[in-house]
């Protein structure tokens, strides 16, 4: 999604490179809007599993929760 929406200065690489290289990405296969919806869906699934780790397995997934939040909200 970032490759399709951010500019090269923000990304630190050539924006749009995935499309130019013909890479199969969520954006190229589904379109930008559907890829964004898929990102939200996958994020919710990750959070559910991390909650399971906390409640049922007795782990503290705080780091993984922070990493998930960062990856899903980052702009560069």
N, C-alpha and C positions, 0 to 999 in steps of 0.2 A: 504494500500500500504506500509506504514511504517513497519507494522508487517512482511511483506514478504521481505522487502529489507534492513532494518537496522539491526544492531547487538544489542544484549541485553544491552551492555554498553551504547549505544546511547539512546535506547528506555526507559531504566529504568524499563523494564519488560522483561520477557522471549520472545525473538524474535521467531516467528513462532508458537506462542501459539494458534492463531486463527485456523490455519490449523490442528494442533494436536488435538484441541478440536472439530473439524468438524464444525466450525461456518460458516454460509453462509455470505460471504463477496463479494464485487465486484471482488476481486482477485480470490476467489475460484469459483465464478460463471462465470466470463468472461475471466479470465486470466489477467496477469499483464499488458500487453500492452493495452488491451481494457479498463482495469480499469483506467489506466493513461489517456487514451483518454476521458473517461467519466468524470474524474476529471476536465480536461480542459474544457469540454463542460458545466459542471455544474458551474464552475467558471465564464464562460462567461455569463451564464444566471443570476447568482447572480449580476454581475457587471451591466448588462442591467437593472435589477430591481432597483438597487441602483441609477443608473443614472436617472431613471424615478422618483424616490423619490426626487432627487435634482431638476430636471427640472419642473416637473408637480405638485408635492405636496408641494414643498417649504421646504423640510427637508434638513438638512446637514448630510448626511450619512458617514462623514469622518471616524468615529470610525469603522463603519461596513465595510467600504472599507479596512481599515488597518487590521482588523481582518480577512477578506477574504484573503487578500494577505498573511498574516502570516500563516493561515491554509493551503493554497494551496502550499506554498513554504517551509514549515518547514521540517526539517530533523530529528527531535527528538520530 
